[in-house]
């Protein structure tokens, strides 16, 4: 299977979207607001997506199937593993190997792909699929959405921690330079 690549955010008519490509063809367009109930168009079919601050991520497909991604922690930003259920048909596990490095495995431990936010954060997320990975397009698209959502959650959490730390240190830094 080819790699899945997220395009840049595009804004038109007041709506922001993200495109997802498989190789050189666009396969999906995701709306970005509101976060807890947005939609995607995957090869012409509309999906309903839900990404609450805590709890599983969900995609309801037009045929009624529901894909879920359940983090092992209440908040996605702290997850070390995310268990993905493709409507009871199969499962995958996302394993956080290092800060922003993830591996996607099937339920039997076969590596399906990997992704990282190390070089470009969420600006240019590429989900590198194994060449022999047998993953239908709908499952690959959902996996790509979960990967981007997990990286965004970790990035936002890190930014908040850094900002609060700097705010707490500011009085001490000012005092140090004034004395």
ABEGO torsion letter per residue (X at the ends): XBBBBBBBBBBBGGBBBBBBBBEABBABBBBAOBAABBBBBBGGBBBBBBBBABEBBBBBBAAGBBBBBBBABABAAABABBBBBBGGABBBBBBBABAABBBBBBAAGBBAEBBBAAAAEAABBBBBBBAABBBBAAAAAAAAAAAAAAAAAAAAAAAAAAAAAAAAAAAAAAAAAAX
